């Protein structure tokens, strides 16, 4: 979103320079993949204009690749965006965050260098959009430094809206089970209502008594709606004797992030006493923009996605960081900070946006709770994720002893069997998204159950299909007709949103059909084309408008040169981006050579 002039004023010219506030553009940290920060170098500030750093492209191409003229400034290399790709690498190999090592020898054809450079630039443009998105920098969110008293005054910084009734919330639950999303207005109401509930009833640390019946701790869901529905069907409806604690990372990765988070919000509002939520590292605007959730909102709510994204971030900012069950079991999303920490220290952390890099003790504690992982080594070290730490067993024993605890339950880490004990049995990891990253026959999922005597058991792990075949075989017309028949007189629910999500599912099925399952191809060529398809799909309204403006004769075709110009202008690619080579794989031409 660096430049959004009408296409007609840009044809035949270079993309105009984008002028942004220099500090705001990098204040959330850029972009250097851990271990590759040296690939990005900064240059002297030129006013407040910002360029896409050409050195990043040189990692792939082996030499500097000039970009469209914007200014001479590059962003600082000293900051990095945390990533959690490495957490699942040992279990589920996948392309992950782009790096030199990911190119290897997986593409031996003559176009290897072409696809290598193209993929790196596409990935970089995606992250650059995150850093320059106005929604990331202009949302009216509360400061993390706001005191508890200030945070409890009123309900967030959003306009007052009527509350959704219990009947409306129950109706949403049933419709989401049918893969139907609410309309934009209903989604905004739901976010505001959930945010007010969390703000008024919770704090950074929530203490719960021993459950009267049982409490189910649910690990990462990551947009896997099938897993969420499966575990609710197995364990039953929330009640006074059946509580749920969802331990963060509701969205990103999986395709049904909006459905999952709205379903959990509805459950919490319908059952405010037995349903509890913790914050994970993916309840964060930067992660949501990088790992799929924001793109899903753009697809499902084209008119309201910016406002909805902002409201969701405000709601995420109110999530607790930790729950303590019966004064003996501590439940956090990730792990522990390295410095000595008491439960009182956690309770004193002000809720709000995550501050990176950490500026004070509260920031360091929050970072540890959201990002850290236990390791078997005798010493602790910084995490390869780019945030948090790999903490040793001594850190666990100190935290357990200082706070009179018996067990720490955490999630955050994909484990093959859905659960894993560490540090002499004092740490239990539970992960509740099977077939993580859309891999067939991948990891199993599990949930931990705490009974009235604070005994912890692990129910049988499960593995459910990431995609049901019937979802991806229906045509767009069939899906729209079925949607309309279920809607009846309720006009608030948008059929087009469901059609778009069906199209995404069908697209993914087509991409994975040749491999027999829905997963990322290991071919560099396929990875490049897959990323290109995704970007085109998300940007289709903007592209259509630009193509129509370029088609002055209204004949429905463009010359190859003009097609390249439109694509380069809409996506702000460099002058040497290989649209011609990629177009041979994606475009179709008539007998006259027109696209």
C-alpha positions as CSV (number, residue, x, y, z in Angstrom):
1,X,0.0,0.0,0.0
2,X,2.9,2.3,-0.7
3,X,1.1,4.0,-3.6
4,X,-2.6,3.9,-4.4
5,X,-3.0,6.4,-7.3
6,X,-5.5,5.5,-10.0
7,X,-3.9,3.3,-12.5
8,X,-4.6,5.6,-15.4
9,X,-2.3,8.2,-14.0
10,X,0.5,5.7,-13.6
11,X,0.6,4.0,-17.0
12,X,3.9,4.5,-18.8
13,X,5.6,5.9,-15.7
14,X,7.5,4.5,-12.8
15,X,5.6,3.9,-9.6
16,X,5.6,7.1,-7.6
17,X,7.8,7.5,-4.5
18,X,5.9,6.8,-1.3
19,X,6.5,9.2,1.5
20,X,5.9,7.8,4.9
21,X,6.9,8.7,8.5
22,X,10.3,7.1,8.8
23,X,9.9,6.1,12.4
24,X,6.4,4.7,12.0
25,X,7.6,2.6,9.1
26,X,10.1,0.6,11.1
27,X,8.9,1.1,14.7
28,X,7.6,-2.5,14.8
29,X,10.9,-3.9,13.6
30,X,12.0,-5.1,10.2
31,X,12.4,-7.8,8.5
32,X,15.7,-9.4,8.8
33,X,15.3,-13.1,9.0
34,X,17.3,-14.4,12.0
35,X,20.8,-15.1,10.9
36,X,20.4,-13.0,7.7
37,X,20.4,-9.5,9.2
38,X,23.7,-8.9,7.5
39,X,21.9,-9.1,4.1
40,X,20.0,-5.9,4.8
41,X,22.1,-2.8,5.2
42,X,20.9,0.7,6.1
43,X,21.8,3.9,4.3
44,X,21.5,7.6,5.2
45,X,18.0,8.9,5.9
46,X,16.6,10.9,3.0
47,X,13.8,13.1,4.4
48,X,11.0,10.7,5.3
49,X,10.9,8.6,2.1
50,X,11.5,4.9,2.2
51,X,12.7,2.4,-0.4
52,X,12.4,-1.3,-0.5
53,X,16.0,-2.4,0.2
54,X,17.6,-3.8,-2.9
55,X,20.2,-5.8,-1.0
56,X,17.5,-8.3,0.1
57,X,17.1,-9.2,-3.6
58,X,20.8,-9.8,-3.9
59,X,20.6,-12.7,-1.4
60,X,18.8,-14.6,-4.2
61,X,20.2,-13.2,-7.4
62,X,23.8,-12.8,-6.3
63,X,23.9,-9.1,-7.2
64,X,22.1,-5.9,-6.5
65,X,18.7,-5.6,-8.3
66,X,17.6,-2.0,-8.8
67,X,14.1,-1.2,-7.7
68,X,11.6,1.4,-9.0
69,X,12.8,4.8,-7.9
70,X,11.3,5.8,-4.5
71,X,14.2,7.3,-2.5
72,X,17.7,6.4,-1.4
73,X,16.7,5.2,2.1
74,X,16.8,1.7,3.3
75,X,15.3,0.4,6.5
76,X,17.5,-0.3,9.5
77,X,18.8,-3.9,9.7
78,X,19.1,-4.0,13.5
79,X,15.5,-4.9,14.0
80,X,13.9,-8.3,13.3
81,X,10.4,-9.6,13.2
82,X,10.0,-12.7,15.3
83,X,9.1,-15.9,13.5
84,X,8.0,-19.3,14.8
85,X,8.8,-21.3,11.6
86,X,11.6,-23.2,13.3
87,X,9.4,-24.6,16.0
88,X,7.8,-27.1,13.7
89,X,10.7,-27.7,11.4
90,X,11.8,-30.8,13.1
91,X,8.3,-32.3,12.9
92,X,6.9,-30.9,9.6
93,X,9.4,-29.7,7.0
94,X,8.1,-26.8,5.0
95,X,9.5,-23.8,3.1
96,X,9.2,-21.5,6.1
97,X,10.6,-18.0,6.3
98,X,12.6,-17.3,3.2
99,X,16.3,-17.7,3.5
100,X,19.4,-18.6,1.5
101,X,19.3,-22.1,2.8
102,X,15.8,-22.7,1.7
103,X,16.8,-22.5,-2.0
104,X,19.1,-25.5,-1.9
105,X,18.9,-27.8,-4.9
106,X,15.1,-28.3,-5.0
107,X,14.8,-26.8,-8.5
108,X,17.4,-28.0,-11.0
109,X,15.8,-26.7,-14.2
110,X,17.2,-23.9,-16.2
111,X,14.8,-21.3,-14.6
112,X,16.2,-21.9,-11.2
113,X,17.7,-18.4,-10.8
114,X,14.5,-16.8,-12.2
115,X,12.2,-18.4,-9.8
116,X,14.6,-18.0,-6.9
117,X,14.8,-14.2,-7.3
118,X,11.1,-14.0,-8.0
119,X,10.1,-15.9,-4.9
120,X,12.4,-13.8,-2.7
121,X,10.9,-10.6,-4.0
122,X,7.3,-11.8,-3.6
123,X,8.0,-12.8,0.0
124,X,9.7,-9.5,0.7
125,X,6.9,-7.5,-0.8
126,X,4.4,-9.3,1.4
127,X,6.3,-8.4,4.6
128,X,6.9,-4.8,3.3
129,X,3.1,-4.4,3.0
130,X,2.8,-5.4,6.7
131,X,5.2,-2.8,7.7
132,X,3.6,0.0,5.7
133,X,-0.1,-0.8,6.2
134,X,-1.9,2.2,7.7
135,X,-4.1,-0.2,9.7
136,X,-0.9,-1.3,11.6
137,X,0.1,2.2,12.4
138,X,-3.0,4.3,12.8
139,X,-5.4,2.1,14.8
140,X,-6.7,3.7,18.0
141,X,-5.2,1.1,20.3
142,X,-4.3,1.6,23.9
143,X,-0.8,2.0,25.0
144,X,0.9,-0.8,26.8
145,X,1.9,1.7,29.4
146,X,-1.6,2.5,30.4
147,X,-2.3,1.7,34.1
148,X,-4.9,-0.8,35.3
149,X,-7.2,1.9,36.4
150,X,-7.1,3.6,33.1
151,X,-7.7,0.4,31.2
152,X,-10.8,-0.4,33.2
153,X,-12.5,2.9,32.4
154,X,-15.0,2.2,29.6
155,X,-14.8,-0.4,26.9
156,X,-11.9,0.0,24.5
157,X,-11.5,3.0,22.1
158,X,-14.2,2.0,19.8
159,X,-17.7,3.4,19.0
160,X,-20.6,2.1,21.2
161,X,-22.6,-0.6,19.5
162,X,-25.7,-2.6,20.6
163,X,-24.9,-5.9,22.2
164,X,-25.6,-9.1,20.5
165,X,-28.2,-11.2,22.2
166,X,-27.7,-14.7,23.4
167,X,-30.0,-15.9,20.6
168,X,-27.8,-14.1,18.0
169,X,-24.6,-15.5,19.5
170,X,-26.1,-19.0,19.5
171,X,-27.2,-18.6,15.9
172,X,-23.6,-17.5,15.0
173,X,-22.2,-20.7,16.5
174,X,-24.5,-22.8,14.4
175,X,-23.8,-20.9,11.2
176,X,-20.0,-21.0,11.7
177,X,-20.3,-24.8,12.0
178,X,-21.6,-24.6,8.5
179,X,-18.6,-22.5,7.4
180,X,-20.8,-19.3,7.2
181,X,-19.3,-16.1,8.5
182,X,-21.3,-13.2,9.9
183,X,-21.6,-10.0,8.1
184,X,-19.2,-7.2,8.7
185,X,-21.4,-5.3,11.2
186,X,-22.1,-8.4,13.2
187,X,-18.4,-9.3,13.3
188,X,-17.5,-5.8,14.6
189,X,-20.2,-6.1,17.3
190,X,-18.8,-9.4,18.3
191,X,-15.2,-8.1,18.6
192,X,-16.3,-5.1,20.6
193,X,-18.4,-7.3,23.0
194,X,-15.6,-9.8,23.5
195,X,-13.1,-7.0,24.1
196,X,-15.3,-5.4,26.7
197,X,-15.9,-8.7,28.4
198,X,-12.1,-9.4,28.6
199,X,-11.3,-5.9,29.7
200,X,-13.8,-5.9,32.6
201,X,-13.5,-9.4,33.8
202,X,-9.9,-10.3,33.3
203,X,-6.4,-9.1,34.1
204,X,-2.9,-10.2,33.0
205,X,-3.0,-13.0,35.5
206,X,-6.3,-14.8,36.2
207,X,-6.6,-17.1,39.2
208,X,-9.2,-19.9,39.0
209,X,-10.2,-22.3,41.8
210,X,-9.8,-26.0,41.3
211,X,-12.6,-27.0,38.9
212,X,-15.8,-28.5,40.3
213,X,-15.7,-31.1,37.5
214,X,-12.9,-30.8,34.9
215,X,-11.1,-28.1,33.0
216,X,-9.9,-28.8,29.4
217,X,-6.7,-26.9,28.4
218,X,-6.7,-26.5,24.6
219,X,-3.4,-25.8,22.8
220,X,-2.8,-24.0,19.6
221,X,-5.7,-24.2,17.1
222,X,-4.2,-22.0,14.3
223,X,-7.3,-21.7,12.2
224,X,-8.0,-25.5,12.2
225,X,-11.8,-25.4,12.5
226,X,-12.1,-29.2,12.2
227,X,-9.9,-29.7,15.3
228,X,-11.8,-27.1,17.3
229,X,-15.2,-28.7,16.5
230,X,-13.8,-32.2,17.1
231,X,-12.5,-31.5,20.6
232,X,-15.8,-29.7,21.6
233,X,-17.8,-32.6,20.3
234,X,-15.6,-35.0,22.3
235,X,-15.5,-33.1,25.6
236,X,-18.9,-31.5,25.4
237,X,-20.6,-28.2,25.8
238,X,-19.1,-25.8,28.4
239,X,-20.9,-25.9,31.7
240,X,-20.3,-25.3,35.5
241,X,-18.6,-28.7,35.6
242,X,-16.9,-28.6,32.3
243,X,-14.6,-25.6,31.7
244,X,-12.3,-24.7,28.8
245,X,-9.1,-22.7,28.7
246,X,-8.0,-21.9,25.2
247,X,-4.3,-21.3,25.5
248,X,-3.6,-18.8,22.6
249,X,-2.8,-19.0,18.9
250,X,-6.3,-19.2,17.6
251,X,-5.5,-17.9,14.1
252,X,-2.8,-17.8,11.4
253,X,-1.5,-20.7,9.4
254,X,-4.9,-22.5,8.9
255,X,-7.5,-21.2,6.4
256,X,-10.4,-20.9,8.9
257,X,-8.9,-18.3,11.3
258,X,-12.0,-16.0,11.2
259,X,-14.3,-18.9,11.9
260,X,-12.1,-20.2,14.8
261,X,-11.7,-16.8,16.6
262,X,-15.4,-15.9,16.2
263,X,-16.5,-19.3,17.4
264,X,-14.3,-19.0,20.5
265,X,-15.6,-15.5,21.1
266,X,-19.2,-16.7,20.9
267,X,-18.5,-19.5,23.3
268,X,-16.9,-17.1,25.8
269,X,-19.8,-14.7,25.7
270,X,-22.4,-17.4,25.9
271,X,-20.6,-19.2,28.7
272,X,-18.6,-16.4,30.5
273,X,-17.9,-18.5,33.7
274,X,-16.6,-21.8,32.2
275,X,-14.7,-20.4,29.1
276,X,-11.4,-18.7,29.5
277,X,-8.8,-17.4,27.0
278,X,-5.0,-16.9,27.2
279,X,-3.0,-14.7,24.8
280,X,-0.5,-16.4,22.4
281,X,2.2,-14.9,20.2
282,X,-0.1,-15.0,17.2
283,X,-2.6,-12.7,18.9
284,X,-0.5,-9.9,17.5
285,X,-0.9,-7.6,14.5
286,X,2.5,-8.3,12.9
287,X,2.1,-12.1,13.1
288,X,-1.5,-11.8,11.8
289,X,-0.3,-9.9,8.8
290,X,2.5,-12.2,8.0
291,X,1.0,-15.6,8.5
292,X,-2.4,-15.4,6.8
293,X,-5.1,-14.1,9.2
294,X,-5.2,-10.6,7.8
295,X,-5.4,-11.9,4.2
296,X,-8.4,-14.1,5.2
297,X,-10.2,-11.1,6.7
298,X,-9.5,-9.2,3.4
299,X,-11.1,-12.0,1.5
300,X,-14.1,-12.6,3.7
301,X,-14.8,-8.9,4.6
302,X,-13.7,-6.8,1.7
303,X,-15.5,-3.7,2.9
304,X,-14.8,-4.0,6.6
305,X,-11.5,-5.8,6.9
306,X,-9.4,-2.8,8.0
307,X,-11.7,-1.8,10.7
308,X,-12.3,-5.4,11.7
309,X,-8.5,-6.1,11.9
310,X,-8.1,-3.0,14.1
311,X,-10.9,-4.0,16.5
312,X,-9.6,-7.6,16.7
313,X,-6.1,-6.3,17.7
314,X,-7.7,-4.2,20.4
315,X,-9.5,-7.3,21.7
316,X,-6.4,-9.4,21.5
317,X,-4.6,-6.7,23.6
318,X,-7.1,-7.4,26.5
319,X,-6.3,-11.2,26.6
320,X,-4.7,-12.5,29.8
321,X,-1.2,-13.8,29.7
322,X,-1.5,-16.5,32.3
323,X,-4.0,-18.6,34.3
324,X,-3.3,-20.2,37.7
325,X,-5.5,-23.2,38.5
326,X,-6.0,-24.0,42.2
327,X,-2.8,-22.1,43.1
328,X,-0.8,-25.1,41.8
329,X,-0.9,-25.3,38.0
330,X,0.2,-22.4,35.8
331,X,-1.0,-22.2,32.2
332,X,0.8,-19.9,29.8
333,X,1.1,-19.9,26.1
334,X,4.8,-20.4,25.5
335,X,7.3,-20.4,28.4
336,X,9.2,-18.4,31.0
337,X,11.5,-15.4,31.0
338,X,15.1,-15.9,32.1
339,X,15.1,-13.5,35.0
340,X,13.5,-14.5,38.3
341,X,9.7,-13.9,38.0
342,X,6.9,-14.1,40.5
343,X,3.2,-14.5,39.8
344,X,2.8,-11.0,41.2
345,X,5.2,-9.7,38.5
346,X,3.0,-11.2,35.8
347,X,-0.2,-9.8,37.4
348,X,1.4,-6.3,37.3
349,X,2.0,-6.4,33.6
350,X,-0.3,-3.8,31.9
351,X,-2.3,-5.3,29.1
352,X,-1.9,-3.7,25.6
353,X,0.1,-4.1,22.4
354,X,3.2,-6.2,22.6
355,X,6.3,-4.0,22.7
356,X,9.3,-5.1,20.6
357,X,12.1,-4.9,21.4
358,X,11.5,-5.2,25.1
359,X,12.1,-1.9,27.0
360,X,11.6,-2.9,30.6
361,X,11.1,-5.9,32.9
362,X,7.3,-6.2,32.1
363,X,8.1,-6.3,28.4
364,X,10.7,-9.0,28.9
365,X,8.4,-11.1,31.1
366,X,5.6,-10.8,28.5
367,X,8.0,-11.8,25.7
368,X,9.0,-14.9,27.6
369,X,5.4,-15.9,28.3
370,X,4.5,-15.5,24.6
371,X,7.6,-16.7,22.8
372,X,10.0,-18.9,24.9
373,X,10.5,-22.7,24.6
374,X,12.0,-25.2,27.1
375,X,15.2,-27.0,26.1
376,X,17.1,-29.9,27.5
377,X,20.4,-28.1,27.5
378,X,22.0,-27.1,30.8
379,X,22.1,-23.4,29.7
380,X,19.6,-20.9,28.3
381,X,20.1,-19.0,25.2
382,X,18.1,-16.6,22.9
383,X,15.4,-18.3,20.8
384,X,15.9,-19.0,17.1
385,X,12.4,-17.7,16.7
386,X,13.7,-14.1,16.9
387,X,11.9,-13.4,20.2
388,X,11.9,-15.1,23.7
389,X,14.4,-17.6,24.9
390,X,15.2,-21.3,25.0
391,X,15.2,-21.7,28.8
392,X,17.0,-24.4,30.7
393,X,15.6,-26.7,33.4
394,X,17.1,-24.6,36.1
395,X,14.8,-21.7,35.1
396,X,11.8,-24.0,35.4
397,X,12.7,-25.3,38.8
398,X,13.3,-21.8,40.1
399,X,9.9,-20.5,38.9
400,X,8.1,-23.6,40.3
401,X,9.8,-23.2,43.7
402,X,9.4,-19.5,44.0
403,X,5.7,-19.6,43.3
404,X,4.7,-22.8,45.0
405,X,3.5,-24.5,41.8
406,X,3.3,-28.2,40.8
407,X,3.2,-28.0,37.0
408,X,3.4,-25.6,34.0
409,X,1.1,-26.3,31.0
410,X,2.1,-24.5,27.8
411,X,1.5,-24.8,24.1
412,X,3.3,-22.9,21.3
413,X,5.2,-25.8,20.0
414,X,4.1,-28.4,17.4
415,X,4.8,-31.9,18.8
416,X,4.2,-35.2,16.9
417,X,1.9,-36.8,19.4
418,X,0.1,-33.7,20.5
419,X,1.7,-33.6,24.0
420,X,5.2,-33.7,25.5
421,X,6.7,-33.5,29.0
422,X,9.9,-31.6,29.6
423,X,12.2,-30.7,32.5
424,X,11.5,-33.7,34.6
425,X,7.8,-33.6,34.1
426,X,7.3,-30.1,35.4
427,X,6.4,-28.7,31.9
428,X,3.6,-30.2,29.8
429,X,3.2,-29.1,26.2
430,X,-0.2,-29.6,24.5
431,X,-0.8,-28.8,20.8
432,X,-4.4,-29.0,19.5
433,X,-4.1,-28.6,15.7
434,X,-3.5,-31.9,13.9
435,X,-2.0,-32.0,10.5
436,X,-0.3,-28.6,11.2
437,X,0.5,-26.5,8.1
438,X,-2.0,-28.5,6.0
439,X,0.0,-31.7,5.8
440,X,-1.9,-34.9,5.4
441,X,-1.0,-37.6,8.0
442,X,1.0,-35.1,10.0
443,X,1.1,-34.6,13.7
444,X,-1.6,-35.6,16.1
445,X,-3.4,-33.2,18.4
446,X,-4.3,-33.4,22.1
447,X,-5.8,-31.5,25.1
448,X,-5.0,-31.7,28.8
449,X,-7.8,-32.3,31.4
450,X,-7.5,-31.0,35.0
451,X,-9.9,-32.6,37.5
452,X,-11.1,-31.3,40.8
453,X,-8.1,-32.7,42.6
454,X,-5.8,-30.9,40.2
455,X,-4.7,-34.2,38.6
456,X,-3.8,-33.8,34.9
457,X,-4.7,-36.4,32.3
458,X,-4.3,-36.5,28.6
459,X,-7.3,-37.7,26.6
460,X,-6.7,-39.8,23.5
461,X,-4.9,-37.8,20.8
462,X,-6.7,-37.3,17.5
463,X,-5.9,-36.6,13.9
464,X,-8.7,-35.2,11.8
465,X,-8.6,-34.2,8.1
466,X,-7.6,-30.6,7.5
467,X,-10.0,-30.4,4.6
468,X,-13.1,-32.5,4.0
469,X,-13.4,-33.5,0.3
470,X,-17.0,-32.2,0.1
471,X,-15.9,-28.7,0.9
472,X,-13.7,-28.4,-2.1
473,X,-15.7,-30.2,-4.8
474,X,-18.7,-27.8,-4.8
475,X,-18.7,-25.2,-7.5
476,X,-19.0,-21.5,-6.7
477,X,-22.6,-21.5,-8.0
478,X,-23.6,-24.5,-5.9
479,X,-22.1,-23.0,-2.8
480,X,-23.8,-19.6,-3.4
481,X,-27.2,-21.4,-3.9
482,X,-26.8,-23.5,-0.8
483,X,-25.8,-20.4,1.1
484,X,-28.8,-18.5,0.0
485,X,-31.1,-21.4,0.9
486,X,-29.7,-21.5,4.4
487,X,-29.9,-17.8,4.9
488,X,-33.6,-17.4,4.4
489,X,-34.6,-13.9,5.3
490,X,-31.4,-13.1,7.2
491,X,-29.7,-10.5,5.0
492,X,-26.8,-9.7,7.3
493,X,-24.9,-12.9,6.4
494,X,-23.0,-12.4,3.2
495,X,-23.1,-15.2,0.6
496,X,-20.1,-13.6,-1.2
497,X,-17.9,-14.1,1.8
498,X,-18.6,-17.8,1.9
499,X,-18.1,-18.0,-1.9
500,X,-14.7,-16.3,-1.6
501,X,-13.6,-18.7,1.2
502,X,-14.9,-21.6,-0.9
503,X,-12.8,-20.3,-3.7
504,X,-9.7,-20.2,-1.5
505,X,-10.3,-23.8,-0.4
506,X,-10.8,-24.9,-4.0
507,X,-7.7,-23.1,-5.0
508,X,-5.6,-24.8,-2.3
509,X,-7.1,-28.2,-3.4
510,X,-6.0,-27.5,-7.0
511,X,-2.5,-26.5,-5.9
512,X,-2.0,-29.7,-4.0
513,X,-3.9,-32.1,-6.3
514,X,-0.8,-33.2,-8.2
515,X,0.9,-34.2,-4.9
516,X,-2.2,-36.0,-3.6
517,X,-2.5,-33.8,-0.5
518,X,-2.8,-30.2,0.6
519,X,0.7,-29.1,1.3
520,X,3.4,-26.8,0.0
521,X,5.3,-28.2,-2.9
522,X,9.0,-28.7,-2.4
523,X,9.6,-27.4,-5.9
524,X,11.0,-23.9,-6.1
525,X,9.0,-23.4,-9.2
526,X,5.7,-24.4,-7.6
527,X,6.5,-22.4,-4.4
528,X,7.0,-19.3,-6.6
529,X,3.8,-19.8,-8.6
530,X,1.8,-20.7,-5.5
531,X,2.9,-17.4,-3.8
532,X,2.1,-15.5,-7.0
533,X,-1.4,-17.1,-7.2
534,X,-2.1,-16.1,-3.6
535,X,-1.0,-12.5,-4.1
536,X,-3.1,-12.2,-7.3
537,X,-6.1,-13.7,-5.6
538,X,-6.0,-11.3,-2.7
539,X,-5.4,-8.3,-5.0
540,X,-8.0,-9.3,-7.6
541,X,-10.3,-6.2,-7.2
542,X,-7.4,-3.9,-7.6
543,X,-6.0,-5.8,-10.6
544,X,-9.4,-5.9,-12.3
545,X,-9.7,-2.2,-12.0
546,X,-6.2,-1.6,-13.4
547,X,-6.8,-4.0,-16.3
548,X,-10.1,-2.3,-17.2
549,X,-8.4,1.1,-17.1
550,X,-5.6,-0.2,-19.4
551,X,-8.0,-1.8,-21.9
552,X,-8.9,1.5,-23.6
553,X,-10.6,-0.3,-26.5
554,X,-12.7,-2.5,-24.2
555,X,-11.8,-5.7,-26.0
556,X,-11.0,-7.7,-23.0
557,X,-7.3,-8.3,-23.9
558,X,-4.0,-6.5,-23.4
559,X,-0.6,-6.6,-25.1
560,X,2.1,-8.6,-23.3
561,X,4.0,-5.3,-22.6
562,X,0.9,-3.6,-21.1
563,X,0.1,-6.6,-19.0
564,X,3.6,-6.6,-17.5
565,X,3.3,-2.9,-16.9
566,X,0.0,-3.3,-15.0
567,X,1.3,-6.2,-12.9
568,X,4.5,-4.3,-12.0
569,X,2.6,-1.1,-11.1
570,X,0.0,-2.9,-8.9
571,X,2.5,-5.0,-7.0
572,X,5.3,-2.4,-6.9
573,X,7.9,-4.9,-8.1
574,X,11.4,-4.0,-9.2
575,X,12.2,-3.1,-12.9
576,X,13.9,-6.5,-13.3
577,X,11.2,-8.6,-11.8
578,X,10.6,-11.5,-14.3
579,X,6.9,-11.0,-15.1
580,X,7.4,-12.2,-18.6
581,X,8.8,-15.6,-17.5
582,X,6.2,-16.0,-14.8
583,X,3.4,-14.9,-17.1
584,X,4.1,-17.9,-19.4
585,X,3.1,-20.1,-16.4
586,X,0.0,-18.1,-15.4
587,X,-1.4,-16.3,-18.4
588,X,-3.2,-17.3,-21.5
589,X,-2.8,-15.7,-24.9
590,X,-5.0,-15.5,-28.0
591,X,-3.8,-16.1,-31.6
592,X,-2.7,-12.5,-31.9
593,X,-0.4,-12.8,-28.8
594,X,-2.7,-10.7,-26.6
595,X,-3.2,-11.6,-22.9
